Amino acid sequence: MAVHEHPHRSPGFHLPSIRRNRTASASESAVSARTDTHTARAYAFASLRLLTGFVFLWAFLDKTFGLGYATPTGKGWIDGGSPTKGFLSSVAAGPMESTFHSWAGDTWADWLFMLGLLGVGVALMAGVALRFAAVAGTVMMALMWVAEWPPAKHLSDGSPSMSTNPFVDYHLVYAVVLIALAAASAGDTLGLARVWAKLPLVRRSRWLR
């Protein structure tokens, strides 16, 4: 019976596998690309959060102190002016026209509106309670959308409304931005969301994140 010896690999020097190196290099490149994309997206959302927060916070400050922009100097909230009277009393279209007129200048409306601006602005700037800010801000934007009533081609007095779009205006855009920021956890980057999430109250109530 013939005996065949099985070949044995010699323990000599072996060149590294080029194919293996290429595969590892491609894998590392893919991971690096995903990381870079995630980082860029995180900073983009953080920037959007800060800019949107400044819009709300600036509106609060201008209406409170009369900084001379939308609110004339000397007619701020602290000077006895009403943050809602001018806007709500000028509503001239839509199904809630008379309702908004009756709310204009009311103390409860002023306080609710200003607290909303302050709360949403601070939450966005700090990157905390974004879910709550999204709900509160969306309600505010929805009411302001109804007050502007873009679907109307004419005002109640018959004059052209000058509406540029029958549905989409900046109030809806802000509402969608608020929801997107909360969904993307935009407070994790350049914000205090991670610290906020560790608080006992926030741990028990996830809607506060």
TORPA-4810 file (N, C-alpha, C, O; in nm, 3 decimals):
<nodes>
NODE_1_0.086_-0.120_0.000_0.000_0.000_0.000_0.089_0.124_0.000_0.179_0.139_0.082_M
NODE_2_0.060_0.209_-0.093_0.140_0.330_-0.103_0.099_0.430_0.002_-0.019_0.449_0.030_A
NODE_3_0.193_0.490_0.058_0.169_0.593_0.160_0.199_0.728_0.101_0.309_0.752_0.050_V
NODE_4_0.103_0.817_0.108_0.122_0.952_0.054_0.142_1.048_0.170_0.059_1.058_0.261_H
NODE_5_0.247_1.115_0.165_0.271_1.215_0.270_0.191_1.343_0.240_0.189_1.392_0.128_E
NODE_6_0.126_1.395_0.343_0.053_1.521_0.329_0.149_1.637_0.336_0.233_1.644_0.426_H
NODE_7_0.136_1.726_0.244_0.229_1.840_0.248_0.206_1.926_0.372_0.092_1.946_0.414_P
NODE_8_0.310_1.974_0.429_0.302_2.062_0.546_0.351_2.200_0.508_0.447_2.216_0.433_H
NODE_9_0.280_2.300_0.561_0.322_2.438_0.535_0.444_2.470_0.616_0.450_2.444_0.736_R
NODE_10_0.541_2.527_0.550_0.662_2.565_0.622_0.639_2.691_0.701_0.564_2.778_0.657_S
NODE_11_0.700_2.703_0.815_0.682_2.821_0.901_0.760_2.940_0.852_0.795_3.029_0.930_P
NODE_12_0.786_2.942_0.724_0.867_3.051_0.671_0.793_3.183_0.666_0.680_3.193_0.714_G
NODE_13_0.856_3.282_0.609_0.800_3.418_0.600_0.690_3.423_0.496_0.706_3.369_0.386_F
NODE_14_0.575_3.490_0.529_0.464_3.505_0.435_0.438_3.653_0.411_0.439_3.733_0.505_H
NODE_15_0.416_3.689_0.288_0.382_3.827_0.257_0.240_3.857_0.303_0.154_3.769_0.293_L
NODE_16_0.211_3.976_0.351_0.075_4.012_0.394_-0.020_4.005_0.276_0.018_4.029_0.162_P
NODE_17_-0.145_3.971_0.308_-0.246_3.959_0.204_-0.292_4.096_0.158_-0.344_4.175_0.237_S
NODE_18_-0.272_4.123_0.030_-0.314_4.253_-0.024_-0.465_4.265_-0.021_-0.519_4.372_0.008_I
NODE_19_-0.532_4.156_-0.051_-0.680_4.159_-0.053_-0.735_4.188_0.086_-0.831_4.263_0.100_R
NODE_20_-0.673_4.126_0.188_-0.718_4.148_0.325_-0.698_4.293_0.365_-0.785_4.353_0.429_R
NODE_21_-0.584_4.349_0.329_-0.556_4.489_0.363_-0.653_4.583_0.293_-0.699_4.682_0.351_N
NODE_22_-0.683_4.552_0.168_-0.778_4.637_0.095_-0.915_4.633_0.158_-0.983_4.736_0.169_R
NODE_23_-0.957_4.512_0.201_-1.088_4.499_0.265_-1.094_4.578_0.396_-1.191_4.648_0.423_T
NODE_24_-0.987_4.565_0.477_-0.983_4.639_0.604_-0.982_4.788_0.580_-1.048_4.864_0.651_A
NODE_25_-0.905_4.831_0.479_-0.897_4.974_0.449_-1.032_5.028_0.404_-1.072_5.138_0.444_S
NODE_26_-1.103_4.951_0.321_-1.235_4.995_0.274_-1.333_5.002_0.390_-1.414_5.094_0.397_A
NODE_27_-1.325_4.903_0.482_-1.414_4.903_0.599_-1.389_5.024_0.688_-1.482_5.089_0.734_S
NODE_28_-1.260_5.053_0.712_-1.225_5.168_0.794_-1.271_5.298_0.729_-1.316_5.390_0.797_E
NODE_29_-1.259_5.306_0.598_-1.302_5.427_0.527_-1.453_5.446_0.538_-1.502_5.558_0.554_S
NODE_30_-1.527_5.333_0.530_-1.673_5.342_0.540_-1.715_5.388_0.679_-1.804_5.472_0.693_A
NODE_31_-1.648_5.333_0.783_-1.679_5.373_0.920_-1.646_5.521_0.940_-1.724_5.594_1.001_V
NODE_32_-1.532_5.564_0.887_-1.491_5.704_0.900_-1.590_5.796_0.830_-1.623_5.903_0.880_S
NODE_33_-1.638_5.753_0.712_-1.733_5.835_0.638_-1.865_5.847_0.714_-1.924_5.955_0.719_A
NODE_34_-1.910_5.735_0.773_-2.034_5.739_0.851_-2.018_5.829_0.973_-2.110_5.904_1.008_R
NODE_35_-1.903_5.822_1.038_-1.877_5.906_1.155_-1.877_6.053_1.117_-1.937_6.136_1.186_T
NODE_36_-1.810_6.085_1.007_-1.806_6.225_0.961_-1.945_6.276_0.927_-1.980_6.390_0.958_D
NODE_37_-2.025_6.190_0.862_-2.161_6.229_0.826_-2.245_6.253_0.950_-2.320_6.350_0.958_T
NODE_38_-2.232_6.162_1.048_-2.307_6.177_1.173_-2.268_6.305_1.245_-2.354_6.377_1.296_H
NODE_39_-2.138_6.334_1.249_-2.090_6.455_1.315_-2.141_6.580_1.245_-2.186_6.675_1.310_T
NODE_40_-2.134_6.581_1.114_-2.182_6.696_1.038_-2.331_6.718_1.060_-2.376_6.831_1.075_A
NODE_41_-2.408_6.608_1.061_-2.551_6.619_1.083_-2.581_6.672_1.224_-2.671_6.754_1.242_R
NODE_42_-2.505_6.623_1.322_-2.526_6.667_1.460_-2.501_6.817_1.475_-2.577_6.887_1.542_A
NODE_43_-2.393_6.865_1.413_-2.362_7.008_1.422_-2.460_7.092_1.341_-2.489_7.206_1.377_Y
NODE_44_-2.510_7.037_1.232_-2.609_7.110_1.152_-2.738_7.129_1.233_-2.795_7.238_1.235_A
NODE_45_-2.783_7.023_1.299_-2.904_7.032_1.382_-2.881_7.123_1.502_-2.971_7.199_1.541_F
NODE_46_-2.762_7.116_1.560_-2.731_7.204_1.674_-2.734_7.350_1.631_-2.786_7.435_1.704_A
NODE_47_-2.680_7.380_1.514_-2.681_7.518_1.464_-2.824_7.564_1.438_-2.860_7.677_1.471_S
NODE_48_-2.904_7.477_1.379_-3.044_7.511_1.354_-3.118_7.535_1.485_-3.202_7.624_1.494_L
NODE_49_-3.087_7.454_1.585_-3.151_7.472_1.718_-3.115_7.606_1.779_-3.203_7.676_1.830_R
NODE_50_-2.989_7.643_1.774_-2.946_7.769_1.834_-3.005_7.889_1.761_-3.047_7.986_1.824_L
NODE_51_-3.009_7.883_1.630_-3.065_7.993_1.552_-3.215_8.008_1.578_-3.266_8.119_1.594_L
NODE_52_-3.286_7.895_1.582_-3.430_7.899_1.608_-3.457_7.948_1.750_-3.550_8.025_1.774_T
NODE_53_-3.375_7.902_1.843_-3.390_7.948_1.981_-3.371_8.098_1.994_-3.442_8.164_2.070_G
NODE_54_-3.275_8.151_1.919_-3.250_8.295_1.924_-3.368_8.373_1.868_-3.397_8.483_1.915_F
NODE_55_-3.437_8.317_1.769_-3.557_8.383_1.714_-3.661_8.400_1.823_-3.717_8.509_1.840_V
NODE_56_-3.688_8.294_1.898_-3.788_8.301_2.004_-3.741_8.389_2.119_-3.817_8.472_2.170_F
NODE_57_-3.616_8.371_2.160_-3.566_8.448_2.274_-3.557_8.597_2.241_-3.587_8.680_2.326_L
NODE_58_-3.515_8.631_2.118_-3.508_8.771_2.080_-3.647_8.834_2.077_-3.664_8.949_2.119_W
NODE_59_-3.745_8.760_2.027_-3.883_8.812_2.025_-3.928_8.845_2.167_-3.993_8.947_2.190_A
NODE_60_-3.895_8.758_2.262_-3.931_8.784_2.402_-3.862_8.910_2.454_-3.926_8.996_2.515_F
NODE_61_-3.731_8.921_2.430_-3.656_9.036_2.481_-3.703_9.167_2.418_-3.718_9.267_2.488_L
NODE_62_-3.727_9.166_2.288_-3.770_9.287_2.219_-3.907_9.333_2.268_-3.929_9.452_2.290_D
NODE_63_-3.998_9.238_2.285_-4.132_9.274_2.330_-4.133_9.313_2.478_-4.217_9.391_2.521_K
NODE_64_-4.040_9.258_2.554_-4.035_9.291_2.697_-3.975_9.428_2.722_-4.029_9.507_2.799_T
NODE_65_-3.864_9.457_2.656_-3.791_9.580_2.686_-3.803_9.689_2.580_-3.749_9.798_2.598_F
NODE_66_-3.873_9.662_2.471_-3.888_9.763_2.367_-3.753_9.804_2.311_-3.712_9.918_2.327_G
NODE_67_-3.685_9.710_2.246_-3.548_9.734_2.198_-3.542_9.815_2.069_-3.433_9.837_2.015_L
NODE_68_-3.656_9.857_2.019_-3.657_9.943_1.902_-3.661_9.870_1.769_-3.640_9.933_1.665_G
NODE_69_-3.687_9.743_1.769_-3.699_9.667_1.645_-3.847_9.648_1.615_-3.912_9.741_1.566_Y
NODE_70_-3.903_9.530_1.641_-4.047_9.512_1.620_-4.127_9.592_1.722_-4.240_9.634_1.694_A
NODE_71_-4.069_9.612_1.839_-4.136_9.687_1.946_-4.065_9.821_1.966_-3.947_9.823_2.001_T
NODE_72_-4.135_9.933_1.946_-4.072_10.065_1.961_-4.021_10.088_2.103_-4.074_10.034_2.200_P
NODE_73_-3.918_10.168_2.113_-3.862_10.203_2.243_-3.969_10.273_2.329_-4.040_10.362_2.282_T
NODE_74_-3.978_10.231_2.454_-4.074_10.291_2.545_-4.212_10.225_2.542_-4.301_10.264_2.617_G
NODE_75_-4.229_10.124_2.455_-4.358_10.056_2.446_-4.346_9.906_2.475_-4.429_9.826_2.432_K
NODE_76_-4.241_9.871_2.547_-4.221_9.732_2.584_-4.318_9.687_2.691_-4.395_9.766_2.744_G
NODE_77_-4.313_9.561_2.720_-4.402_9.503_2.821_-4.379_9.567_2.957_-4.474_9.595_3.030_W
NODE_78_-4.253_9.591_2.992_-4.222_9.652_3.122_-4.265_9.798_3.128_-4.274_9.855_3.236_I
NODE_79_-4.291_9.858_3.011_-4.337_9.998_3.007_-4.489_10.008_3.008_-4.544_10.117_2.999_D
NODE_80_-4.556_9.894_3.020_-4.702_9.894_3.022_-4.765_9.856_2.889_-4.887_9.851_2.878_G
NODE_81_-4.683_9.829_2.788_-4.736_9.788_2.659_-4.785_9.644_2.662_-4.749_9.567_2.750_G
NODE_82_-4.867_9.609_2.564_-4.921_9.473_2.555_-4.854_9.399_2.438_-4.856_9.448_2.325_S
NODE_83_-4.796_9.283_2.464_-4.730_9.207_2.356_-4.828_9.149_2.255_-4.788_9.115_2.143_P
NODE_84_-4.956_9.137_2.292_-5.052_9.072_2.202_-5.152_9.168_2.139_-5.215_9.134_2.039_T
NODE_85_-5.169_9.285_2.196_-5.276_9.373_2.150_-5.261_9.413_2.004_-5.356_9.405_1.926_K
NODE_86_-5.141_9.455_1.967_-5.122_9.501_1.830_-5.145_9.392_1.727_-5.213_9.415_1.627_G
NODE_87_-5.089_9.274_1.752_-5.100_9.165_1.656_-5.242_9.109_1.649_-5.299_9.095_1.541_F
NODE_88_-5.299_9.078_1.765_-5.431_9.015_1.765_-5.543_9.109_1.722_-5.640_9.067_1.659_L
NODE_89_-5.529_9.236_1.754_-5.633_9.331_1.714_-5.629_9.361_1.565_-5.725_9.415_1.510_S
NODE_90_-5.516_9.327_1.499_-5.505_9.354_1.356_-5.543_9.233_1.270_-5.536_9.240_1.147_S
NODE_91_-5.583_9.124_1.333_-5.627_9.007_1.257_-5.748_9.045_1.173_-5.846_9.098_1.225_V
NODE_92_-5.740_9.019_1.042_-5.846_9.066_0.953_-5.898_8.957_0.860_-5.956_8.986_0.755_A
NODE_93_-5.877_8.831_0.899_-5.925_8.720_0.816_-5.926_8.594_0.899_-5.862_8.586_1.004_A
NODE_94_-5.999_8.494_0.851_-5.998_8.364_0.916_-6.116_8.341_1.009_-6.187_8.434_1.045_G
NODE_95_-6.137_8.215_1.048_-6.252_8.179_1.130_-6.245_8.226_1.275_-6.347_8.225_1.344_P
NODE_96_-6.127_8.266_1.322_-6.112_8.309_1.461_-6.087_8.459_1.474_-6.035_8.505_1.575_M
NODE_97_-6.122_8.534_1.372_-6.096_8.679_1.374_-6.157_8.746_1.496_-6.087_8.818_1.567_E
NODE_98_-6.285_8.724_1.521_-6.351_8.789_1.634_-6.296_8.738_1.767_-6.287_8.814_1.864_S
NODE_99_-6.260_8.611_1.772_-6.204_8.554_1.895_-6.070_8.619_1.928_-6.045_8.655_2.043_T
NODE_100_-5.985_8.633_1.828_-5.856_8.695_1.851_-5.872_8.841_1.893_-5.796_8.891_1.977_F
NODE_101_-5.968_8.909_1.837_-5.993_9.048_1.877_-6.031_9.056_2.024_-5.990_9.149_2.095_H
NODE_102_-6.109_8.958_2.070_-6.151_8.961_2.211_-6.036_8.925_2.305_-6.037_8.964_2.422_S
NODE_103_-5.937_8.852_2.254_-5.821_8.818_2.337_-5.716_8.928_2.340_-5.635_8.933_2.432_W
NODE_104_-5.716_9.013_2.242_-5.610_9.113_2.227_-5.594_9.199_2.353_-5.689_9.263_2.398_A
NODE_105_-5.473_9.199_2.408_-5.444_9.284_2.523_-5.484_9.227_2.657_-5.455_9.287_2.760_G
NODE_106_-5.550_9.110_2.659_-5.587_9.050_2.787_-5.461_9.008_2.862_-5.364_8.963_2.802_D
NODE_107_-5.464_9.024_2.994_-5.347_8.992_3.076_-5.305_8.846_3.061_-5.187_8.816_3.048_T
NODE_108_-5.404_8.756_3.062_-5.371_8.613_3.053_-5.307_8.581_2.917_-5.216_8.498_2.908_W
NODE_109_-5.355_8.648_2.813_-5.298_8.624_2.679_-5.155_8.676_2.672_-5.068_8.610_2.614_A
NODE_110_-5.130_8.794_2.730_-4.995_8.849_2.731_-4.898_8.757_2.804_-4.790_8.727_2.754_D
NODE_111_-4.938_8.712_2.923_-4.850_8.627_3.003_-4.826_8.492_2.935_-4.713_8.443_2.931_W
NODE_112_-4.931_8.433_2.882_-4.916_8.302_2.819_-4.826_8.310_2.696_-4.742_8.223_2.673_L
NODE_113_-4.844_8.415_2.618_-4.764_8.434_2.498_-4.617_8.457_2.532_-4.528_8.397_2.472_F
NODE_114_-4.592_8.544_2.629_-4.454_8.577_2.664_-4.382_8.461_2.732_-4.264_8.437_2.708_M
NODE_115_-4.454_8.388_2.818_-4.394_8.271_2.880_-4.362_8.165_2.775_-4.263_8.093_2.785_L
NODE_116_-4.448_8.155_2.675_-4.423_8.061_2.566_-4.297_8.097_2.490_-4.213_8.011_2.463_G
NODE_117_-4.282_8.225_2.454_-4.162_8.269_2.384_-4.036_8.244_2.468_-3.935_8.194_2.417_L
NODE_118_-4.043_8.280_2.596_-3.927_8.263_2.684_-3.894_8.115_2.703_-3.778_8.075_2.691_L
NODE_119_-3.995_8.035_2.732_-3.972_7.894_2.758_-3.914_7.820_2.638_-3.818_7.745_2.652_G
NODE_120_-3.973_7.842_2.522_-3.925_7.776_2.401_-3.785_7.827_2.366_-3.698_7.749_2.327_V
NODE_121_-3.763_7.957_2.380_-3.633_8.014_2.348_-3.522_7.960_2.437_-3.416_7.921_2.387_G
NODE_122_-3.546_7.957_2.567_-3.444_7.907_2.661_-3.420_7.757_2.640_-3.305_7.712_2.642_V
NODE_123_-3.527_7.681_2.620_-3.513_7.536_2.598_-3.429_7.507_2.475_-3.342_7.420_2.478_A
NODE_124_-3.453_7.579_2.368_-3.376_7.557_2.246_-3.231_7.601_2.261_-3.140_7.530_2.217_L
NODE_125_-3.208_7.714_2.322_-3.071_7.761_2.339_-2.990_7.666_2.428_-2.872_7.643_2.403_M
NODE_126_-3.054_7.613_2.532_-2.985_7.522_2.623_-2.983_7.379_2.572_-2.899_7.299_2.613_A
NODE_127_-3.075_7.346_2.483_-3.081_7.211_2.430_-3.151_7.113_2.521_-3.124_6.993_2.514_G
NODE_128_-3.239_7.162_2.608_-3.310_7.075_2.703_-3.461_7.084_2.681_-3.511_7.180_2.623_V
NODE_129_-3.532_6.981_2.729_-3.678_6.978_2.721_-3.728_7.008_2.579_-3.825_7.081_2.561_A
NODE_130_-3.662_6.951_2.480_-3.697_6.982_2.341_-3.833_6.925_2.302_-3.901_6.982_2.216_L
NODE_131_-3.873_6.815_2.362_-4.005_6.759_2.332_-4.115_6.853_2.380_-4.211_6.880_2.308_R
NODE_132_-4.100_6.902_2.502_-4.198_6.997_2.556_-4.198_7.125_2.474_-4.303_7.181_2.445_F
NODE_133_-4.079_7.172_2.438_-4.067_7.294_2.358_-4.132_7.276_2.222_-4.193_7.369_2.169_A
NODE_134_-4.119_7.157_2.164_-4.179_7.130_2.034_-4.331_7.136_2.041_-4.396_7.192_1.952_A
NODE_135_-4.389_7.080_2.147_-4.535_7.083_2.163_-4.584_7.225_2.185_-4.677_7.271_2.118_V
NODE_136_-4.520_7.295_2.281_-4.563_7.432_2.312_-4.543_7.524_2.192_-4.630_7.604_2.159_A
NODE_137_-4.427_7.512_2.126_-4.399_7.597_2.012_-4.491_7.569_1.894_-4.531_7.662_1.824_G
NODE_138_-4.525_7.443_1.873_-4.616_7.408_1.763_-4.755_7.465_1.786_-4.819_7.512_1.693_T
NODE_139_-4.802_7.460_1.910_-4.933_7.519_1.943_-4.931_7.670_1.915_-5.025_7.724_1.857_V
NODE_140_-4.824_7.737_1.958_-4.811_7.880_1.934_-4.811_7.912_1.785_-4.881_8.003_1.740_M
NODE_141_-4.732_7.835_1.710_-4.722_7.860_1.566_-4.854_7.831_1.495_-4.890_7.900_1.400_M
NODE_142_-4.927_7.730_1.543_-5.057_7.697_1.482_-5.156_7.811_1.503_-5.230_7.848_1.412_A
NODE_143_-5.158_7.868_1.624_-5.249_7.980_1.652_-5.211_8.103_1.568_-5.299_8.174_1.519_L
NODE_144_-5.083_8.127_1.553_-5.039_8.242_1.474_-5.068_8.220_1.326_-5.096_8.315_1.252_M
NODE_145_-5.061_8.094_1.282_-5.097_8.062_1.143_-5.244_8.091_1.119_-5.281_8.148_1.016_W
NODE_146_-5.328_8.053_1.214_-5.472_8.079_1.201_-5.497_8.230_1.203_-5.584_8.279_1.131_V
NODE_147_-5.421_8.302_1.284_-5.438_8.448_1.290_-5.400_8.513_1.157_-5.466_8.607_1.113_A
NODE_148_-5.296_8.463_1.093_-5.257_8.517_0.962_-5.350_8.467_0.851_-5.380_8.539_0.756_E
NODE_149_-5.396_8.344_0.865_-5.488_8.278_0.772_-5.445_8.292_0.626_-5.508_8.364_0.549_W
NODE_150_-5.337_8.223_0.589_-5.286_8.228_0.451_-5.386_8.187_0.343_-5.375_8.237_0.231_P
NODE_151_-5.485_8.098_0.369_-5.577_8.059_0.261_-5.661_8.174_0.205_-5.711_8.167_0.093_P
NODE_152_-5.676_8.281_0.286_-5.764_8.391_0.242_-5.700_8.473_0.130_-5.586_8.517_0.143_A
NODE_153_-5.774_8.492_0.021_-5.728_8.580_-0.086_-5.765_8.726_-0.056_-5.701_8.818_-0.105_K
NODE_154_-5.869_8.745_0.025_-5.914_8.879_0.061_-5.936_8.888_0.211_-5.972_8.789_0.276_H
NODE_155_-5.916_9.006_0.266_-5.942_9.031_0.406_-6.090_9.053_0.428_-6.167_9.058_0.332_L
NODE_156_-6.129_9.067_0.553_-6.271_9.082_0.584_-6.331_9.210_0.527_-6.452_9.219_0.509_S
NODE_157_-6.247_9.310_0.499_-6.297_9.434_0.440_-6.296_9.431_0.287_-6.331_9.529_0.222_D
NODE_158_-6.257_9.316_0.229_-6.259_9.301_0.085_-6.128_9.333_0.016_-6.114_9.309_-0.104_G
NODE_159_-6.032_9.387_0.087_-5.903_9.420_0.026_-5.819_9.294_0.009_-5.838_9.197_0.081_S
NODE_160_-5.724_9.295_-0.087_-5.639_9.177_-0.109_-5.557_9.143_0.016_-5.504_9.232_0.082_P
NODE_161_-5.549_9.017_0.045_-5.474_8.974_0.163_-5.323_8.974_0.139_-5.245_8.978_0.234_S
NODE_162_-5.281_8.970_0.014_-5.140_8.964_-0.024_-5.074_8.835_0.025_-4.952_8.830_0.042_M
NODE_163_-5.153_8.733_0.047_-5.098_8.604_0.087_-5.018_8.545_-0.029_-5.063_8.545_-0.144_S
NODE_164_-4.899_8.495_0.001_-4.813_8.441_-0.105_-4.827_8.291_-0.122_-4.777_8.235_-0.219_T
NODE_165_-4.895_8.225_-0.028_-4.912_8.080_-0.035_-5.039_8.044_0.044_-5.057_8.093_0.155_N
NODE_166_-5.125_7.960_-0.011_-5.250_7.928_0.057_-5.236_7.834_0.176_-5.334_7.812_0.248_P
NODE_167_-5.118_7.779_0.199_-5.102_7.686_0.310_-4.973_7.707_0.389_-4.976_7.725_0.511_F
NODE_168_-4.860_7.705_0.320_-4.730_7.709_0.389_-4.684_7.852_0.412_-4.675_7.932_0.318_V
NODE_169_-4.656_7.884_0.536_-4.590_8.010_0.570_-4.485_7.981_0.676_-4.467_7.866_0.715_D
NODE_170_-4.417_8.084_0.723_-4.304_8.061_0.812_-4.345_8.001_0.946_-4.263_7.938_1.013_Y
NODE_171_-4.472_8.019_0.987_-4.517_7.959_1.112_-4.515_7.806_1.103_-4.473_7.738_1.197_H
NODE_172_-4.560_7.753_0.990_-4.557_7.608_0.971_-4.414_7.557_0.962_-4.382_7.449_1.012_L
NODE_173_-4.329_7.635_0.898_-4.188_7.595_0.886_-4.125_7.587_1.025_-4.054_7.490_1.055_V
NODE_174_-4.148_7.686_1.110_-4.095_7.683_1.245_-4.149_7.564_1.324_-4.074_7.501_1.399_Y
NODE_175_-4.277_7.532_1.308_-4.336_7.418_1.378_-4.267_7.288_1.339_-4.235_7.206_1.425_A
NODE_176_-4.244_7.270_1.210_-4.177_7.149_1.162_-4.033_7.145_1.212_-3.983_7.039_1.249_V
NODE_177_-3.966_7.259_1.214_-3.829_7.265_1.265_-3.824_7.223_1.412_-3.736_7.148_1.451_V
NODE_178_-3.917_7.271_1.492_-3.921_7.235_1.634_-3.939_7.085_1.652_-3.872_7.023_1.735_L
NODE_179_-4.029_7.026_1.575_-4.053_6.882_1.584_-3.929_6.805_1.540_-3.892_6.706_1.603_I
NODE_180_-3.865_6.850_1.433_-3.746_6.783_1.383_-3.631_6.790_1.484_-3.558_6.693_1.502_A
NODE_181_-3.615_6.903_1.550_-3.509_6.918_1.649_-3.529_6.823_1.766_-3.434_6.764_1.817_L
NODE_182_-3.653_6.809_1.809_-3.682_6.717_1.919_-3.659_6.573_1.876_-3.602_6.494_1.952_A
NODE_183_-3.703_6.537_1.756_-3.687_6.401_1.706_-3.540_6.364_1.686_-3.503_6.248_1.703_A
NODE_184_-3.459_6.461_1.650_-3.317_6.436_1.623_-3.229_6.449_1.747_-3.107_6.436_1.739_A
NODE_185_-3.291_6.475_1.863_-3.215_6.495_1.987_-3.105_6.598_1.966_-2.988_6.574_1.998_S
NODE_186_-3.144_6.712_1.912_-3.048_6.814_1.872_-2.978_6.882_1.990_-2.885_6.959_1.970_A
NODE_187_-3.022_6.853_2.111_-2.957_6.914_2.227_-2.835_6.840_2.274_-2.764_6.887_2.363_G
NODE_188_-2.807_6.721_2.214_-2.689_6.644_2.255_-2.559_6.711_2.213_-2.456_6.693_2.278_D
NODE_189_-2.562_6.788_2.105_-2.443_6.857_2.055_-2.456_7.006_2.083_-2.557_7.068_2.050_T
NODE_190_-2.354_7.063_2.144_-2.354_7.206_2.181_-2.473_7.241_2.270_-2.526_7.352_2.263_L
NODE_191_-2.513_7.146_2.352_-2.626_7.168_2.441_-2.609_7.090_2.570_-2.510_7.019_2.589_G
NODE_192_-2.706_7.103_2.659_-2.700_7.040_2.791_-2.792_6.918_2.801_-2.828_6.878_2.912_L
NODE_193_-2.830_6.861_2.689_-2.927_6.752_2.689_-2.878_6.631_2.767_-2.956_6.568_2.839_A
NODE_194_-2.751_6.595_2.755_-2.699_6.477_2.822_-2.701_6.495_2.974_-2.733_6.402_3.048_R
NODE_195_-2.668_6.614_3.019_-2.673_6.643_3.163_-2.818_6.647_3.209_-2.852_6.593_3.315_V
NODE_196_-2.903_6.709_3.130_-3.046_6.720_3.161_-3.109_6.581_3.174_-3.191_6.559_3.264_W
NODE_197_-3.073_6.489_3.085_-3.133_6.355_3.084_-3.098_6.275_3.208_-3.168_6.179_3.241_A
NODE_198_-2.991_6.312_3.279_-2.950_6.239_3.398_-3.023_6.283_3.524_-3.012_6.218_3.628_K
NODE_199_-3.097_6.393_3.517_-3.171_6.441_3.634_-3.279_6.340_3.671_-3.345_6.284_3.583_L
NODE_200_-3.299_6.315_3.801_-3.399_6.215_3.844_-3.539_6.240_3.787_-3.605_6.145_3.743_P
NODE_201_-3.584_6.365_3.786_-3.718_6.396_3.735_-3.729_6.364_3.587_-3.832_6.312_3.542_L
NODE_202_-3.626_6.395_3.512_-3.627_6.369_3.368_-3.620_6.219_3.340_-3.680_6.171_3.245_V
NODE_203_-3.546_6.146_3.423_-3.540_6.000_3.407_-3.678_5.938_3.426_-3.714_5.843_3.356_R
NODE_204_-3.754_5.992_3.521_-3.888_5.936_3.547_-3.989_5.981_3.443_-4.086_5.909_3.416_R
NODE_205_-3.968_6.098_3.384_-4.063_6.151_3.286_-3.989_6.178_3.156_-3.932_6.285_3.137_S
NODE_206_-3.991_6.081_3.066_-3.914_6.090_2.943_-3.964_6.201_2.851_-3.889_6.249_2.765_R
NODE_207_-4.091_6.244_2.869_-4.144_6.351_2.784_-4.077_6.486_2.814_-4.091_6.580_2.736_W
NODE_208_-4.006_6.493_2.926_-3.936_6.617_2.960_-3.803_6.631_2.886_-3.740_6.736_2.893_L
NODE_209_-3.761_6.527_2.814_-3.632_6.535_2.744_-3.641_6.630_2.625_-3.543_6.649_2.554_R
</nodes>
